[in-house]
């Protein structure tokens, strides 16, 4: 069964993935994002992203529209944050936290396409003057994967 990630308001083609590649992409996005998130907003974006976890929702029943996922967040900032996260999915630090081996080329291709969708969403917003980020409240993180834990727990632990 295939999973689709799209931005219905943009010109970028939807990303179609197998259930297995979706699980790998989501794991690495959440790991990479947890390593680079610095603001409360970025952490909340990761928590919403982790809620798309197929191990909780059921294989084939997930997929999402980036515009819907990021509704309520600043488009420019959230889209660019997810682009930076997608660019870090195949970094050694991210891959070393996975409890399994994956096809890095397939991951890079999926992450690159995801990044294009994120940038398409970012282009619907406008840059603002940078402000000093609010102090981040402590969020619980997985002791094994250092991922921010949302309503369904650690996405990597769920997929094992």
Secondary structure as UniProt FT lines:
FT   STRAND          2..6
FT   TURN            8..9
FT   STRAND          15..18
FT   HELIX           19..36
FT   HELIX           40..50
FT   TURN            51..52
FT   HELIX           54..57
FT   TURN            59..60
FT   STRAND          64..65
FT   HELIX           66..69
FT   TURN            70..72
FT   HELIX           75..87
FT   TURN            88..90
FT   HELIX           92..95
FT   TURN            96..97
FT   HELIX           104..122
FT   TURN            123..124
FT   TURN            143..145
FT   TURN            151..152
FT   HELIX           155..158
//
